[in-house]
Structures are given as C-alpha cells and as structure tokens.
Amino acid sequence: MGRFTHTYQALSRSITAKSFSSTVNARRSFPALFVRGGTSNGLVIQRRHLPPQDQWHTVLPAAMGSPDPYGRQLNGMGGGISSTSKICVLAPSTRPDADVDFTFVQVRIKDSVLDLAGNCGNMSSAVGPAAWNEGLVTDQAAKVRDVDEKGEYQEALVRVFNTNTSKIIHSRFRVSGDPPTYCHEGGYEMDGVPGTQSRIMLSFLNPAGAKTGKALPTGNAIDLLTLPDGSRIEASLVDVSNPGVFVRIDDLGIKDASPTTFTPQAVESDPAFIARLEAIRQAGAAKMGLDPKTESVPKIILLFSDSGSPDIDIRCLALSMRQAHKAVPSTLALCLGAAANMPGTIPAQLRSAGRKSHGSGPVVIGHPSGMVEIGATTENGRIVSADLLRTARILMKGQVYY
C-alpha cells in the first residue's frame, strides 16, 4: 500500500509539472492575420507583438512549423512550399514618404533559417489592406478617393517602405463602408487564383538596384557564367525590385521545350537538373556581388524561346528556394518585365523574336498558371516605377501559438 501511495504521489507530481509546462507553452502566442497575397499566403504580424528582430529566430520558425524534416510544416501555419511559408512584419513608419514599414521574412521549411534578403511582391499586395484595417495608417480620410462619379467605388492609397530593399511601394486598393475598410470583392480575375476579387495596384518606385544598387549589376546585358564542372552558360543578371538570373531553356540542353511538357512538376522530378540550376544561380549571385548561399536572392528564371501565344511577349518558369514556382514570383515578374525592355538582354532578345511590334512598354509574361502584365514608367532611360495588379484576402485573425 505504501509503495502504491508513493508511486501515485510521484505520478501526480509528474502530471502537475507537465500540466504547468503545457500551461506555460500555451501562453507562447502572438496576434496575427493569416492572409493570401497574390499567389502566396502567410502571416501578417505587427512588429510590436514580436521580440526584438535579433530574437525573431526564437519565434517565427516555430510559428510556421519549421524545422520540419518531412517538408510539410504540419506543426505550424506554413504550407510546406516556399510560396506558403512567408511572413510580413508591419509597423507605423516614421518616414515622411511612407505610412507603414514592412519587413518580409521567408521561412525555410526543413531548417529554421529566416531569410530577409529580398522582398515578395505577392505578399506585398496584402500589406496595404492589412495595415489599413489594423489601424496602422493615420489620416485615413485623406487617403481615400472616389474612383467613379457616384462614389460607389472608393480606393485607398497606402505608402509602404520595404525594409528588405529600402524601396517605396504605393498600394492602391478598394475600400467600402463607414469608416472605410478593405473590400476584397470585385470582378478582377488573377491567373493562379480561383474566382474574382477587387484589384490591387502595386507601384514599385525607383525599383532598379534593389539589392545591388544597379539595374545591371555587372554593367553587361549578358554575362558568361562558369560553373563548377567547367561548363559555361550565358545569363542576364538584372536587379529590378529583386535580382534575377535569366537563362534560355535552349542553353540548358532542352530542345523544343513547351509549356505542356516543361512544367514545374517535370523540373522538380529531376534532382540533377535542379542541382545544375542551383549552380547557375549561385554563379550569377557571385557575379552580382551577392551571397551565393542565400537561396532566396537572386532567383533563377528559365525563358522559353517561343512564348507559345500571340498574346504573350515572353514565357518563363521561375524557381524559388530550389522549388519550381507554379506561377511567377511578383518581384521576378517585375524584374523580367524591366529586363525585356533593356536592349541586349536575353529577355529583350526573346521578346523581340516573339512580338517585334512591342519592343517597349507593358510586357505580358506567360507562366505555368497563366499570364501577368507588367507596366513601367520611365524618364530619360530611368525606371521611375514598375507596376502590376494583384489581389489579396484577409482570411483569418487570431492568436498564433508556437
């Protein structure tokens, strides 16, 4: 009887200790939004709800479910692929030209690395609406205008400072109600996203040299990259909104590639091919003066020799974090659109071959899920802004436990 009592008391103490530990762990949470931005989704968090930035690694990977050796992020908010393992951190801005500061965080899946090297154009589309609804934007009445004469469609402007690239983004989106809040309902259809929503216009101001300081970091329209195995390949190294390494699919030894056969699934099924593309990306990064080991910047974009459609200027397949993208990262679309208007670059050559009458101005880019049009404003050869349309939805608001 005594031995039973002793065992029972020890077990009770163990259960009490575990219950206390569980209670403590249950308090490890922060408020956040779960959003879709373009063809990506992830968390939007206010900076004031996080520890100092040098301690984010103790919070954010666990919140997204990283590290996960199985690559699924089942224990967090991530979706197991690079486009669904993203975080936006927001705070009111003290800059005279911005309303909100935005830091983008790419959370790696199989380890706990946080990558802040570049921005995400898709998630940028959710920043303005989220900041607006969360009260981070002051003097909101002055930032709303009527789009139609009856005042039935109103649009807000939020000026965003992206800390990753030190660039300003203007986000224009639909609002409704009194007081006005973000309204996702509308008739705009975005390829890669089901249904229709209201459109969000993103204008990336002075986007050239986001990471390197120059649109053409090496000064060349085309560079010859030497790979570890001694082979060489031509690439255009361009830095507009985010750096990109652009190569011809034909130069990779793949002839007669078409969108129906050269798909993201086909690319990802060939580990040796993925490894070669990573070697090309790293060689391009070194030429641009960037860290080759930073997987998110630059990204590599494969260009088809034939757009496959009279309505498309240039067709691409992009990779992000060694994964073939099902659409195209928005900042890479901006970079490709700009590169297609730069004489001598591989994108400009391929575009010229496809739609010779459209050698400048808006560029229609084909990708695995459809197409996207990129606009640009230039003055005296300088890119003043690069523009694209996205959609976004705020899907959930609550506490994230980690």
Secondary structure as the mmCIF struct_conf table of DSSP 4:
data_model
#
loop_
_struct_conf.conf_type_id
_struct_conf.id
_struct_conf.beg_label_comp_id
_struct_conf.beg_label_asym_id
_struct_conf.beg_label_seq_id
_struct_conf.end_label_comp_id
_struct_conf.end_label_asym_id
_struct_conf.end_label_seq_id
HELX_RH_AL_P HELX_RH_AL_P1 GLY A 2 ALA A 26
TURN_TY1_P TURN_TY1_P1 ARG A 27 ARG A 27
STRN STRN1 SER A 29 GLY A 37
TURN_TY1_P TURN_TY1_P2 GLY A 38 THR A 39
STRN STRN2 SER A 40 GLN A 46
HELX_RH_3T_P HELX_RH_3T_P1 ARG A 47 HIS A 49
BEND BEND1 LEU A 50 LEU A 50
HELX_RH_3T_P HELX_RH_3T_P2 GLN A 53 THR A 58
TURN_TY1_P TURN_TY1_P3 VAL A 59 VAL A 59
HELX_RH_AL_P HELX_RH_AL_P2 LEU A 60 MET A 64
TURN_TY1_P TURN_TY1_P4 GLY A 65 GLY A 65
TURN_TY1_P TURN_TY1_P5 PRO A 69 TYR A 70
BEND BEND2 GLY A 71 ARG A 72
TURN_TY1_P TURN_TY1_P6 LEU A 74 ASN A 75
BEND BEND3 GLY A 76 MET A 77
BEND BEND4 GLY A 80 ILE A 81
HELX_RH_3T_P HELX_RH_3T_P3 SER A 82 THR A 84
BEND BEND5 SER A 85 SER A 85
STRN STRN3 LYS A 86 PRO A 92
BEND BEND6 ARG A 95 ARG A 95
TURN_TY1_P TURN_TY1_P7 PRO A 96 ASP A 97
BEND BEND7 ASP A 99 ASP A 99
STRN STRN4 VAL A 100 VAL A 107
HELX_LH_PP_P HELX_LH_PP_P1 ARG A 108 ARG A 108
BEND BEND8 ILE A 109 ASP A 111
STRN STRN5 LEU A 114 ASP A 115
BEND BEND9 ALA A 117 GLY A 118
HELX_RH_AL_P HELX_RH_AL_P3 GLY A 121 ASN A 133
TURN_TY1_P TURN_TY1_P8 GLU A 134 GLY A 135
BEND BEND10 VAL A 137 ASP A 139
HELX_RH_3T_P HELX_RH_3T_P4 GLN A 140 LYS A 143
STRN STRN6 VAL A 144 ASP A 146
BEND BEND11 VAL A 147 ASP A 148
TURN_TY1_P TURN_TY1_P9 GLU A 149 LYS A 150
BEND BEND12 GLY A 151 GLY A 151
BEND BEND13 TYR A 153 TYR A 153
STRN STRN7 GLN A 154 ASN A 162
TURN_TY1_P TURN_TY1_P10 THR A 163 SER A 166
STRN STRN8 LYS A 167 SER A 176
TURN_TY1_P TURN_TY1_P11 GLY A 177 PRO A 180
STRN STRN9 THR A 181 TYR A 182
BEND BEND14 GLY A 186 GLY A 187
STRN STRN10 TYR A 188 TYR A 188
TURN_TY1_P TURN_TY1_P12 ASP A 191 GLY A 192
BEND BEND15 VAL A 193 GLY A 195
STRN STRN11 GLN A 197 GLN A 197
STRN STRN12 ILE A 200 LEU A 205
BEND BEND16 ASN A 206 ASN A 206
STRN STRN13 ALA A 208 ALA A 208
TURN_TY1_P TURN_TY1_P13 GLY A 209 THR A 212
BEND BEND17 GLY A 213 LEU A 216
TURN_TY1_P TURN_TY1_P14 PRO A 217 THR A 218
BEND BEND18 GLY A 219 GLY A 219
BEND BEND19 ALA A 221 ILE A 222
STRN STRN14 ASP A 223 THR A 226
HELX_LH_PP_P HELX_LH_PP_P2 LEU A 227 LEU A 227
TURN_TY1_P TURN_TY1_P15 PRO A 228 ASP A 229
BEND BEND20 GLY A 230 GLY A 230
STRN STRN15 ARG A 232 ASP A 239
STRN STRN16 VAL A 240 VAL A 240
BEND BEND21 SER A 241 ASN A 242
STRN STRN17 PRO A 243 ARG A 248
BEND BEND22 ILE A 249 ILE A 249
HELX_RH_3T_P HELX_RH_3T_P5 ASP A 250 LEU A 252
TURN_TY1_P TURN_TY1_P16 GLY A 253 GLY A 253
TURN_TY1_P TURN_TY1_P17 LYS A 255 ASP A 256
TURN_TY1_P TURN_TY1_P18 PRO A 259 THR A 261
BEND BEND23 PHE A 262 PHE A 262
HELX_RH_AL_P HELX_RH_AL_P4 PRO A 264 GLU A 268
TURN_TY1_P TURN_TY1_P19 SER A 269 SER A 269
HELX_RH_AL_P HELX_RH_AL_P5 PRO A 271 MET A 288
TURN_TY1_P TURN_TY1_P20 GLY A 289 GLY A 289
BEND BEND24 LEU A 290 LEU A 290
TURN_TY1_P TURN_TY1_P21 PRO A 292 LYS A 293
TURN_TY1_P TURN_TY1_P22 GLU A 295 SER A 296
BEND BEND25 VAL A 297 PRO A 298
STRN STRN18 LYS A 299 LEU A 303
BEND BEND26 SER A 305 ASP A 306
BEND BEND27 GLY A 308 SER A 309
TURN_TY1_P TURN_TY1_P23 PRO A 310 ASP A 311
BEND BEND28 ASP A 313 ASP A 313
STRN STRN19 ILE A 314 SER A 320
TURN_TY1_P TURN_TY1_P24 MET A 321 ARG A 322
STRN STRN20 GLN A 323 ALA A 324
BEND BEND29 LYS A 326 ALA A 327
HELX_RH_AL_P HELX_RH_AL_P6 SER A 330 ALA A 339
TURN_TY1_P TURN_TY1_P25 ALA A 340 ASN A 341
BEND BEND30 MET A 342 MET A 342
TURN_TY1_P TURN_TY1_P26 PRO A 343 GLY A 344
BEND BEND31 THR A 345 THR A 345
HELX_RH_AL_P HELX_RH_AL_P7 ILE A 346 GLY A 354
TURN_TY1_P TURN_TY1_P27 LYS A 356 SER A 357
BEND BEND32 GLY A 359 GLY A 361
STRN STRN21 VAL A 363 HIS A 367
TURN_TY1_P TURN_TY1_P28 PRO A 368 SER A 369
STRN STRN22 GLY A 370 GLU A 379
TURN_TY1_P TURN_TY1_P29 ASN A 380 GLY A 381
STRN STRN23 ARG A 382 ARG A 390
STRN STRN24 ALA A 392 TYR A 401
#
